[in-house]
Amino acid sequence: MSTATGELRAGDELLLATDALAAWLLSHPEIDSGGARKQLGNIADLDHELFTEWVQSERDKSRMRNDDVALIRMRVKTEG
């Protein structure tokens, strides 16, 4: 496990992924080239049905483990 500290500001996002999705994300080369934010954003923007279809498609192609998959998006908003 690793930890980090910092300050969250309005407009920041935190994305939490379970291990099967996290492993999928880490196995893609676009993460090293700075594409992780876009890739995660695209996945997080899917509605429940499309997310489920995408996960099944990745499993069918043997690119994602058949394990629980969840993605939680948290956005920091201003008070008021």
C-alpha positions, 0 to 999 in steps of 0.5 A: 500500500502507498499513501500520499498527502496533499490538498484537494481543491474545488474541481479536483476529482478522486477516482477509486477503482477495485483491483480488477479495474486497477490492474486493467488500467495499469496494464495499458501503455497510455497510462505512462504517456499521460493518457490515464486521466482521459481513459479514467474519465471516459470510463467514469462517464459511462452510465451503469449499462454501458459500464457493465457492457464495457467490463463484459467486453474486456473480460470476453477479450481476456483483458480484464479478470473476472472479478468484482469491478467498481469505480467511484468518482468523487468531485470536490465542489465549492461550498454554497 
